[in-house]
Amino acid sequence: MITGKINLGALKYVNFTTKKGAKCMLIPFDANNLFAGEKGIYLGIVAFDIAPEKQKDGQTHLIKQSFSKEKRESMNPEEVKALPIIGSLSTSFAAKDINNNVDPKKEFEENDDLPF
């Protein structure tokens, strides 16, 4: 199982308080590169591994917003680097629990009884 959190407050122009003091969130589609799909409005994301020595509280990945190839290529390196971390993911097992001593290719070759 993978669990995660996304900080919507990291998006542009989202937090404000009404005149009556109610805290609200307004997320402009264009300013935040949201896109409409058949079943809703979506925010593209990409997850990056966190180095084991930097992991804390079970977090194994950080989340950033993903963009189309065209949009990303139009950004300069400083803009790409400045993109905020908008969340994190945690897995239900620790990376150290994975048996890294198995060579999947070797295992497959030795037991290859597939007809194709």
C-alpha positions, 0 to 999 in steps of 0.5 A: 500500500502507498499513502500520500499527502498533497499540500494544496497550499503550495499551489498558486493563489490559493489561500485567502480569508473572507470578510467574515473570517472564513478560511477558503481555498481557490485554485485557478486552473490556468495559473496552476496548470490543471487540466479537465478530464472526462471525470474531473479536474486533474493536477499532474504529479510525479514522485521522486525517490528519497535517498534512504539516508534522507527518509524520515517518518516513513516517507519514501518519495517526494511529489512535485507537479508534472508538466507537459514536455512543451511546458517544461522545455519552455521553463528555464533551469531556475524555474524548474528547480524552484518548483515546490515539493507539494507532497510526499508518499509513504509505502507500507514496507521499508525498502530494506525489506526488499530482497535485493539479492535476486537477479530477476533476469537470471531467475527468469532464464532458469525457469523459462517455460513460457511458450513465447 
